[in-house]
Amino acid sequence: MRLVQVMIPTGKRDAVLGVLDDEGIDYAVSDETSGRDYTALVSFPLPTNAVEPVLADLRDVGIERDAYTVVLDAQTVVSKRFEALEEQYDEDEENGDRIAREELHATASDMAPPLPSYVLLIIVSVVTATAGVLLDSPAVVVGSMVIAPIVGPAMAASVGTVIDDRELALRGLKLQALGGVIAITSASLFALALRLSGVVPLTAEEVFAISEVRERLAPDVLSLVIALGAGAAGAVSLSSGVSSVLVGVMIAAALVPPIAVVGIALAWGEPVAMLGPLVLVSVNLLSINFVALIVLWQLGYRPHLWFREDDARSSTYARLATIGVVLLLLSSVLVGVTYGTYRTSTFETDAQQAIEAELPAEASLVSMDVVYEGFPFQTPERVVVTVGYPPDGQPPRVADDIRAHIDGLAPEPLGPLGSRDVRVEVRYVAVSNA
């Protein structure tokens, strides 16, 4: 519920109070004695979904946007007339539970933070995420999400588009673009400093074996679901007046850790490894904006002036079409990664079964490690097979047969960065069954 305070211009007092009386709204009037162009201040409580239509009625009788109007969050209202008003607007499903357009605009504007604090929070959150990823610490990564100011610019851009506030929309877009560049740069420089100083004395292969890094090197289509859900949750929480803190964490979860992995790949001089997380960041960011636009438009948010609605519709549809085309192209990469993951999983399963069938009864398959290349369709580049044999026996002569099986099972390269040649190393180790 909300408490609305309106300064009544000279000559509009009877008209304003008449609107409130017709709606059955309790109100209190205080005379204005400042000597300005107002005669009174009227305060009245409203259900959240009644604020926009009541303000529209007041605007029709002369309360323009430059009048002094304040909407406050009210905790409790004890009034029979207010209860009747709640029932009346609950039955009217046109507005649902959404907040007023004016309140949405003010909230979105506040969510697009000043540039200095935005840049500082972006740097701190991404540096923290990079440290957490390299430490393989989910707790630290989650902590980096809490402080990431990602949700604000995305919601500001979407709100500005649907209500035709081009300045707000442009500010949101600029903050998102600037934030992405600063985030990737910060992650790269921080990771490079860790590598060159010897704080993280790992090779690229060892870094990419860290689980927090590895799971973001080859994202699949399920990552798209997370971003779509984050965008929808952000728009709904914004339009309903619910705190967006948790939603901000969800949106940051889709963006901040992959950005950290992009920086790590650059710092370790592996630009190809950067492609997966970079595509993931791009898809997630576009998905959040795409869904937020759809949700806010479907909730009925439009410009204040009716003749600007066509401009807002054209701008919204054009932006949706542009984002949709780019999103479709990038999502095809995620589909390719998903298919590539299926191929590699099938290859490893079939190869293990073939190797185990080839080994004599006294030998065993200790491990099979596969290094892949290519993006998005990964193909095996090197396979290291470790075969165990009894300490008092001789290593079985199965290396040639194992190489033949792996060569026959290796999937054909589908991408431009893959190769059909597979290097197979067979190692023997004495294994005691005791």
VEXDREN-2710 file (C-alpha; in Angstrom, 1 decimal):
% VEXDREN-2710
k/r/px/py/pz
1/MET/0.0/0.0/0.0
2/ARG/1.1/3.6/-0.6
3/LEU/0.6/7.0/0.9
4/VAL/0.2/9.7/-1.7
5/GLN/0.8/13.4/-1.1
6/VAL/-0.3/15.9/-3.8
7/MET/0.1/19.7/-3.8
8/ILE/-3.1/21.2/-5.2
9/PRO/-2.6/24.1/-7.6
10/THR/-4.7/27.2/-7.2
11/GLY/-8.2/26.8/-8.4
12/LYS/-8.0/22.9/-8.5
13/ARG/-9.0/22.1/-4.9
14/ASP/-12.6/21.3/-5.5
15/ALA/-11.8/19.2/-8.6
16/VAL/-9.1/17.2/-6.9
17/LEU/-11.2/16.5/-3.7
18/GLY/-14.1/15.6/-6.0
19/VAL/-12.1/12.9/-7.7
20/LEU/-11.1/11.5/-4.3
21/ASP/-14.7/11.6/-3.0
22/ASP/-15.9/9.8/-6.1
23/GLU/-13.4/7.0/-5.6
24/GLY/-14.3/6.7/-1.9
25/ILE/-10.8/7.5/-0.8
26/ASP/-10.0/8.8/2.7
27/TYR/-7.9/11.9/2.7
28/ALA/-6.5/14.7/4.8
29/VAL/-6.1/18.3/3.6
30/SER/-3.7/20.8/4.9
31/ASP/-3.6/24.5/3.8
32/GLU/-0.5/25.6/2.0
33/THR/0.8/28.9/3.3
34/SER/4.1/29.2/1.6
35/GLY/2.8/31.8/-0.8
36/ARG/3.6/29.7/-3.9
37/ASP/1.1/28.6/-6.6
38/TYR/-0.5/25.9/-4.4
39/THR/-3.4/26.2/-2.0
40/ALA/-3.3/22.9/-0.1
41/LEU/-1.6/19.6/0.4
42/VAL/-3.8/16.5/0.3
43/SER/-2.6/13.1/1.7
44/PHE/-4.4/9.8/1.1
45/PRO/-3.7/6.1/1.3
46/LEU/-4.1/3.8/-1.7
47/PRO/-3.6/0.2/-2.6
48/THR/-0.5/-0.3/-4.7
49/ASN/-2.4/-1.1/-7.8
50/ALA/-4.6/1.9/-7.4
51/VAL/-1.9/4.5/-7.5
52/GLU/-1.6/4.8/-11.3
53/PRO/-5.3/5.0/-12.2
54/VAL/-6.0/7.6/-9.4
55/LEU/-3.0/9.7/-10.5
56/ALA/-4.3/9.5/-14.0
57/ASP/-7.7/10.8/-12.8
58/LEU/-6.0/13.6/-10.9
59/ARG/-4.0/14.5/-14.0
60/ASP/-7.2/14.8/-16.0
61/VAL/-8.5/17.5/-13.7
62/GLY/-5.3/19.6/-13.8
63/ILE/-2.6/18.0/-11.6
64/GLU/0.3/18.0/-14.1
65/ARG/3.5/16.1/-13.8
66/ASP/5.4/19.2/-12.6
67/ALA/3.1/19.4/-9.6
68/TYR/4.4/18.3/-6.2
69/THR/3.4/14.6/-5.9
70/VAL/5.1/12.1/-3.6
71/VAL/4.4/8.4/-3.3
72/LEU/5.5/6.7/-0.1
73/ASP/5.5/3.1/1.1
74/ALA/2.9/2.7/3.8
75/GLN/3.0/-0.2/6.3
76/THR/-0.5/-0.2/7.8
77/VAL/-3.8/1.5/7.1
78/VAL/-6.7/1.0/9.4
79/SER/-9.9/2.1/7.6
80/LYS/-13.1/0.5/6.5
81/ARG/-13.1/2.7/3.4
82/PHE/-9.6/1.6/2.5
83/GLU/-10.6/-2.0/2.8
84/ALA/-13.4/-1.4/0.5
85/LEU/-11.0/0.3/-1.9
86/GLU/-8.7/-2.7/-1.8
87/GLU/-11.5/-5.0/-2.7
88/GLN/-12.6/-2.8/-5.5
89/TYR/-9.1/-2.7/-7.1
90/ASP/-8.5/-6.4/-6.4
91/GLU/-11.6/-7.1/-8.6
92/ASP/-10.1/-4.9/-11.3
93/GLU/-7.5/-7.1/-13.0
94/GLU/-6.3/-4.4/-15.4
95/ASN/-3.4/-3.3/-13.2
96/GLY/-2.9/-6.5/-11.3
97/ASP/-0.4/-6.0/-8.5
98/ARG/2.0/-3.7/-10.4
99/ILE/3.2/-0.4/-9.1
100/ALA/2.4/2.9/-10.8
101/ARG/4.3/4.0/-13.9
102/GLU/5.7/7.0/-12.0
103/GLU/6.9/4.8/-9.2
104/LEU/8.4/2.3/-11.7
105/HIS/10.3/5.2/-13.4
106/ALA/11.6/6.5/-10.1
107/THR/12.8/3.1/-8.9
108/ALA/14.5/2.3/-12.3
109/SER/16.2/5.7/-12.2
110/ASP/17.6/5.0/-8.7
111/MET/18.8/1.6/-9.9
112/ALA/21.0/3.2/-12.5
113/PRO/23.7/4.2/-10.0
114/PRO/26.1/7.1/-10.3
115/LEU/29.1/6.3/-12.5
116/PRO/31.9/6.4/-9.8
117/SER/30.2/4.0/-7.4
118/TYR/29.0/1.7/-10.3
119/VAL/32.6/1.4/-11.7
120/LEU/34.0/0.7/-8.2
121/LEU/31.4/-2.0/-7.4
122/ILE/32.0/-3.6/-10.8
123/ILE/35.7/-3.8/-10.2
124/VAL/35.4/-5.1/-6.7
125/SER/32.8/-7.7/-7.6
126/VAL/34.7/-9.0/-10.6
127/VAL/38.1/-9.1/-8.8
128/THR/36.4/-11.0/-6.0
129/ALA/34.8/-13.4/-8.4
130/THR/38.2/-14.0/-10.2
131/ALA/39.8/-14.8/-6.9
132/GLY/36.9/-17.1/-5.9
133/VAL/37.1/-19.0/-9.2
134/LEU/40.8/-19.5/-9.0
135/LEU/40.5/-20.6/-5.4
136/ASP/37.7/-23.0/-6.5
137/SER/35.5/-21.5/-3.7
138/PRO/31.8/-21.2/-4.4
139/ALA/31.3/-19.2/-1.2
140/VAL/33.6/-16.4/-2.5
141/VAL/32.0/-16.5/-5.9
142/VAL/28.6/-16.1/-4.3
143/GLY/29.9/-13.2/-2.3
144/SER/31.0/-11.4/-5.4
145/MET/27.5/-11.7/-6.8
146/VAL/26.0/-9.9/-3.8
147/ILE/27.9/-6.7/-4.4
148/ALA/27.6/-6.7/-8.2
149/PRO/25.5/-3.8/-9.4
150/ILE/24.4/-5.6/-12.6
151/VAL/20.6/-5.6/-12.2
152/GLY/20.1/-1.8/-12.2
153/PRO/21.3/-0.8/-15.7
154/ALA/19.5/-3.8/-17.3
155/MET/16.2/-2.8/-15.6
156/ALA/16.7/0.9/-16.3
157/ALA/17.2/0.3/-20.0
158/SER/14.1/-1.9/-20.2
159/VAL/11.9/0.6/-18.3
160/GLY/13.2/3.5/-20.3
161/THR/12.3/1.7/-23.5
162/VAL/8.7/0.8/-22.7
163/ILE/7.7/4.1/-21.2
164/ASP/9.6/6.0/-24.0
165/ASP/12.1/7.7/-21.7
166/ARG/15.0/7.7/-24.1
167/GLU/17.5/9.3/-21.7
168/LEU/16.9/6.5/-19.1
169/ALA/17.1/3.8/-21.7
170/LEU/20.3/5.2/-23.1
171/ARG/21.8/5.5/-19.7
172/GLY/21.0/1.9/-18.9
173/LEU/22.5/0.7/-22.2
174/LYS/25.7/2.8/-21.7
175/LEU/26.2/1.5/-18.1
176/GLN/25.8/-2.1/-19.3
177/ALA/28.3/-1.7/-22.1
178/LEU/30.8/0.2/-19.9
179/GLY/30.3/-2.3/-17.1
180/GLY/31.1/-5.2/-19.4
181/VAL/34.3/-3.6/-20.7
182/ILE/35.5/-2.6/-17.2
183/ALA/34.6/-6.0/-15.8
184/ILE/36.6/-8.0/-18.5
185/THR/39.5/-5.6/-18.2
186/SER/39.6/-5.8/-14.4
187/ALA/39.4/-9.6/-14.4
188/SER/42.2/-9.9/-17.0
189/LEU/44.5/-7.5/-15.3
190/PHE/44.0/-9.1/-11.9
191/ALA/44.4/-12.6/-13.2
192/LEU/47.5/-11.5/-15.1
193/ALA/49.0/-10.0/-12.0
194/LEU/48.4/-13.2/-10.1
195/ARG/50.0/-15.3/-12.8
196/LEU/53.1/-13.1/-13.3
197/SER/53.7/-12.6/-9.6
198/GLY/53.6/-16.3/-9.0
199/VAL/50.7/-16.2/-6.6
200/VAL/48.9/-18.7/-8.9
201/PRO/51.8/-20.8/-10.2
202/LEU/49.7/-22.9/-12.5
203/THR/49.8/-23.8/-16.2
204/ALA/46.9/-23.0/-18.4
205/GLU/45.9/-26.7/-18.4
206/GLU/46.0/-26.8/-14.6
207/VAL/43.9/-23.6/-14.3
208/PHE/41.3/-24.9/-16.7
209/ALA/41.0/-28.0/-14.6
210/ILE/39.7/-26.0/-11.7
211/SER/36.0/-27.0/-11.4
212/GLU/34.8/-23.4/-11.1
213/VAL/36.6/-22.5/-14.3
214/ARG/36.0/-25.8/-16.2
215/GLU/32.2/-25.6/-15.8
216/ARG/32.1/-22.2/-17.6
217/LEU/34.5/-23.0/-20.4
218/ALA/31.8/-24.9/-22.4
219/PRO/28.4/-23.6/-21.4
220/ASP/25.3/-25.3/-22.7
221/VAL/21.7/-24.3/-23.4
222/LEU/20.7/-24.7/-19.8
223/SER/22.7/-21.5/-19.1
224/LEU/20.2/-19.7/-21.3
225/VAL/17.3/-20.8/-19.0
226/ILE/19.0/-19.2/-16.0
227/ALA/19.4/-15.9/-17.8
228/LEU/15.8/-15.9/-19.0
229/GLY/14.6/-16.6/-15.5
230/ALA/16.8/-13.8/-14.1
231/GLY/15.4/-11.3/-16.6
232/ALA/11.8/-12.2/-15.9
233/ALA/12.3/-12.2/-12.1
234/GLY/14.0/-8.8/-12.3
235/ALA/11.1/-7.2/-14.2
236/VAL/8.5/-8.8/-12.0
237/SER/10.2/-7.8/-8.8
238/LEU/10.7/-4.2/-10.1
239/SER/7.1/-3.9/-11.2
240/SER/5.6/-5.3/-8.0
241/GLY/7.7/-3.1/-5.7
242/VAL/9.5/-6.1/-4.2
243/SER/13.1/-5.8/-3.2
244/SER/15.4/-6.7/-6.1
245/VAL/18.4/-7.7/-4.0
246/LEU/18.0/-11.5/-4.4
247/VAL/17.1/-11.0/-8.1
248/GLY/20.3/-8.9/-8.5
249/VAL/22.3/-11.9/-7.1
250/MET/20.6/-14.2/-9.6
251/ILE/21.4/-11.9/-12.5
252/ALA/25.0/-11.5/-11.2
253/ALA/25.2/-15.3/-11.1
254/ALA/24.6/-15.4/-14.8
255/LEU/27.2/-12.7/-15.6
256/VAL/30.0/-12.2/-13.1
257/PRO/31.6/-15.7/-12.9
258/PRO/31.8/-16.1/-16.7
259/ILE/33.4/-12.7/-16.9
260/ALA/36.0/-13.8/-14.4
261/VAL/36.7/-16.9/-16.6
262/VAL/37.1/-14.7/-19.7
263/GLY/39.7/-12.6/-17.8
264/ILE/41.5/-15.8/-16.7
265/ALA/41.6/-17.2/-20.2
266/LEU/43.1/-13.9/-21.5
267/ALA/45.6/-13.7/-18.7
268/TRP/46.9/-17.2/-19.4
269/GLY/47.1/-16.5/-23.1
270/GLU/44.4/-18.9/-24.3
271/PRO/42.0/-16.8/-26.5
272/VAL/40.2/-19.8/-27.8
273/ALA/39.3/-20.9/-24.3
274/MET/37.8/-17.4/-23.8
275/LEU/35.2/-17.9/-26.5
276/GLY/32.8/-20.1/-24.4
277/PRO/32.5/-17.9/-21.4
278/LEU/32.4/-14.8/-23.6
279/VAL/29.5/-16.2/-25.6
280/LEU/27.8/-17.1/-22.3
281/VAL/28.2/-13.5/-20.9
282/SER/26.7/-12.1/-24.1
283/VAL/23.8/-14.5/-24.3
284/ASN/23.0/-14.0/-20.6
285/LEU/23.1/-10.2/-20.9
286/LEU/20.9/-10.1/-24.0
287/SER/18.5/-12.6/-22.5
288/ILE/18.0/-10.5/-19.4
289/ASN/17.2/-7.4/-21.4
290/PHE/15.0/-9.3/-23.9
291/VAL/12.8/-10.9/-21.2
292/ALA/12.6/-7.8/-19.1
293/LEU/11.3/-5.8/-22.1
294/ILE/8.6/-8.5/-22.8
295/VAL/7.5/-8.7/-19.2
296/LEU/7.2/-5.0/-18.6
297/TRP/5.4/-4.4/-21.9
298/GLN/2.9/-7.3/-21.2
299/LEU/2.3/-5.8/-17.7
300/GLY/0.9/-2.8/-19.4
301/TYR/3.5/-0.1/-18.9
302/ARG/3.2/2.6/-21.5
303/PRO/4.3/6.3/-21.8
304/HIS/2.3/8.9/-19.9
305/LEU/1.2/10.7/-23.1
306/TRP/-1.0/8.5/-25.3
307/PHE/0.4/9.9/-28.6
308/ARG/3.9/8.7/-27.6
309/GLU/2.7/5.1/-27.2
310/ASP/3.3/4.4/-30.9
311/ASP/6.9/5.6/-30.5
312/ALA/7.4/3.4/-27.5
313/ARG/5.8/0.4/-29.2
314/SER/8.0/0.9/-32.3
315/SER/11.1/1.3/-30.1
316/THR/10.3/-1.7/-28.0
317/TYR/9.5/-4.0/-30.9
318/ALA/12.7/-2.9/-32.8
319/ARG/14.8/-3.5/-29.8
320/LEU/13.2/-6.9/-29.2
321/ALA/13.8/-7.8/-32.9
322/THR/17.4/-6.8/-32.8
323/ILE/18.2/-8.6/-29.5
324/GLY/16.2/-11.6/-30.7
325/VAL/18.2/-12.0/-33.9
326/VAL/21.6/-11.7/-32.1
327/LEU/20.4/-13.9/-29.3
328/LEU/19.3/-16.6/-31.8
329/LEU/22.7/-16.6/-33.4
330/LEU/24.6/-16.7/-30.1
331/SER/22.3/-19.4/-28.7
332/SER/23.1/-21.6/-31.7
333/VAL/26.6/-21.6/-30.3
334/LEU/25.3/-22.9/-27.0
335/VAL/23.4/-25.6/-28.9
336/GLY/26.6/-26.5/-30.6
337/VAL/28.4/-26.7/-27.3
338/THR/25.6/-28.9/-25.9
339/TYR/25.8/-31.2/-28.9
340/GLY/29.6/-31.3/-28.6
341/THR/29.4/-32.2/-24.9
342/TYR/27.1/-35.1/-25.9
343/ARG/29.6/-36.3/-28.5
344/THR/32.5/-36.2/-26.1
345/SER/30.6/-38.0/-23.5
346/THR/29.6/-40.7/-26.0
347/PHE/33.2/-41.0/-27.2
348/GLU/34.6/-41.4/-23.7
349/THR/32.1/-44.0/-22.8
350/ASP/32.6/-46.0/-26.0
351/ALA/36.4/-45.7/-25.8
352/GLN/36.5/-47.0/-22.2
353/GLN/34.3/-49.9/-23.1
354/ALA/36.5/-50.8/-26.1
355/ILE/39.7/-50.5/-24.1
356/GLU/38.4/-52.7/-21.2
357/ALA/37.3/-55.3/-23.7
358/GLU/40.7/-55.3/-25.3
359/LEU/42.7/-55.8/-22.0
360/PRO/43.6/-59.3/-20.8
361/ALA/42.0/-60.5/-17.6
362/GLU/45.0/-59.7/-15.4
363/ALA/45.2/-56.1/-16.6
364/SER/42.9/-53.2/-15.8
365/LEU/42.1/-49.7/-17.1
366/VAL/43.4/-47.3/-14.4
367/SER/42.4/-44.0/-16.1
368/MET/41.7/-42.3/-19.4
369/ASP/42.3/-38.6/-19.6
370/VAL/41.2/-36.7/-22.7
371/VAL/42.2/-33.2/-23.8
372/TYR/39.9/-31.5/-26.3
373/GLU/40.3/-28.8/-28.9
374/GLY/37.9/-26.8/-31.1
375/PHE/34.9/-24.6/-30.4
376/PRO/32.0/-25.1/-30.1
377/PHE/32.2/-28.7/-31.4
378/GLN/35.1/-30.2/-29.3
379/THR/37.1/-33.1/-30.7
380/PRO/39.7/-35.1/-28.8
381/GLU/43.3/-33.8/-29.3
382/ARG/45.2/-36.0/-26.9
383/VAL/44.2/-39.2/-25.0
384/VAL/46.3/-40.6/-22.2
385/VAL/45.4/-44.1/-21.2
386/THR/46.9/-45.7/-18.1
387/VAL/46.8/-49.5/-18.0
388/GLY/47.5/-51.4/-14.8
389/TYR/49.1/-54.8/-14.6
390/PRO/50.3/-57.2/-11.8
391/PRO/53.7/-56.3/-10.2
392/ASP/55.0/-59.7/-11.0
393/GLY/53.8/-59.7/-14.6
394/GLN/54.7/-58.0/-17.9
395/PRO/52.8/-55.0/-19.4
396/PRO/50.3/-56.2/-21.9
397/ARG/51.0/-55.4/-25.5
398/VAL/47.8/-53.5/-26.3
399/ALA/49.0/-50.1/-27.2
400/ASP/48.5/-50.5/-30.9
401/ASP/45.0/-52.0/-30.5
402/ILE/44.0/-49.2/-28.1
403/ARG/45.2/-46.5/-30.6
404/ALA/43.2/-48.2/-33.3
405/HIS/40.1/-48.2/-31.2
406/ILE/40.4/-44.6/-30.2
407/ASP/41.1/-43.5/-33.8
408/GLY/38.0/-45.3/-35.0
409/LEU/35.8/-43.9/-32.2
410/ALA/37.0/-40.3/-32.3
411/PRO/34.2/-38.0/-33.6
412/GLU/34.8/-36.1/-36.8
413/PRO/35.6/-32.4/-36.3
414/LEU/32.5/-30.2/-37.0
415/GLY/34.1/-26.8/-36.3
416/PRO/36.9/-24.9/-38.0
417/LEU/39.2/-25.3/-35.0
418/GLY/39.1/-29.1/-34.7
419/SER/41.4/-31.8/-36.0
420/ARG/40.8/-35.4/-36.7
421/ASP/44.3/-36.5/-35.7
422/VAL/44.3/-37.8/-32.1
423/ARG/47.6/-38.3/-30.1
424/VAL/47.2/-41.4/-28.0
425/GLU/49.6/-42.1/-25.1
426/VAL/49.5/-45.5/-23.4
427/ARG/51.1/-45.7/-20.0
428/TYR/51.7/-48.8/-17.9
429/VAL/51.7/-48.9/-14.1
430/ALA/52.2/-51.9/-11.8
431/VAL/49.1/-52.3/-9.7
432/SER/48.9/-54.5/-6.6
433/ASN/45.5/-56.1/-5.8
434/ALA/46.4/-56.5/-2.1
END
